[in-house]
Amino acid sequence: MNEIERIAAMIEADEENIGVLSCGESIAAALLFNRLDWLPSAYKHPLDAIKRLGPTWLEMVMDYHQDHS
């Protein structure tokens, strides 16, 4: 299980788990579940959040999305 799969499983088990995730993990979860209200306050615009993720994490998020939609 990679990091994105772990994050998705945590959120699917209980959405309240968003509160225990790191900033980058919260951004990934917000994008995966289309819940922009979960974005950390410093990254309320999706483009700022995507920039914060960086290319490696963004690719993992995109791959997970493509495989699970």
C-alpha positions as CSV (number, residue, x, y, z in Angstrom):
1,M,0.0,0.0,0.0
2,N,1.5,3.4,-1.0
3,E,1.0,6.6,0.8
4,I,-2.0,7.7,-1.3
5,E,-3.7,4.4,-0.8
6,R,-3.1,4.7,3.0
7,I,-4.6,8.2,3.1
8,A,-7.6,7.2,1.0
9,A,-8.2,4.2,3.3
10,M,-8.0,6.4,6.4
11,I,-10.5,8.9,5.1
12,E,-12.8,6.2,3.8
13,A,-12.8,4.6,7.3
14,D,-13.6,7.9,9.0
15,E,-13.6,11.4,7.4
16,E,-12.6,12.8,10.8
17,N,-9.1,11.4,10.1
18,I,-8.5,14.4,8.0
19,G,-7.5,16.1,11.3
20,V,-4.5,13.8,11.9
21,L,-3.0,14.2,8.4
22,S,0.0,16.4,7.6
23,C,-0.4,19.4,5.4
24,G,0.6,17.6,2.2
25,E,-1.6,14.6,3.1
26,S,-4.6,16.8,3.8
27,I,-4.1,18.4,0.4
28,A,-3.9,15.0,-1.3
29,A,-7.1,13.9,0.5
30,A,-8.9,17.1,-0.4
31,L,-8.1,16.6,-4.1
32,L,-8.8,12.9,-4.1
33,F,-12.2,13.3,-2.5
34,N,-13.1,16.6,-4.2
35,R,-13.4,18.3,-0.8
36,L,-11.7,21.7,-1.2
37,D,-13.1,22.6,2.3
38,W,-10.4,20.2,3.6
39,L,-7.6,22.2,2.2
40,P,-5.3,23.7,4.9
41,S,-6.0,27.4,5.5
42,A,-2.7,28.4,3.9
43,Y,-3.7,26.7,0.6
44,K,-7.4,27.6,0.1
45,H,-6.9,27.9,-3.7
46,P,-6.5,24.6,-5.5
47,L,-3.6,25.8,-7.6
48,D,-1.7,26.8,-4.5
49,A,-2.4,23.4,-3.0
50,I,-1.3,21.6,-6.1
51,K,2.0,23.6,-6.1
52,R,2.5,22.7,-2.5
53,L,2.1,18.9,-3.3
54,G,4.9,18.9,-5.8
55,P,5.3,16.7,-8.9
56,T,5.8,13.4,-7.2
57,W,2.8,13.6,-4.9
58,L,0.6,15.1,-7.6
59,E,1.5,12.2,-9.9
60,M,0.5,9.7,-7.1
61,V,-2.8,11.5,-6.6
62,M,-3.5,11.6,-10.3
63,D,-2.7,7.9,-10.7
64,Y,-4.9,6.9,-7.8
65,H,-7.8,9.1,-9.2
66,Q,-7.5,7.5,-12.6
67,D,-7.4,4.0,-11.1
68,H,-10.4,4.5,-8.8
69,S,-12.8,6.6,-10.8
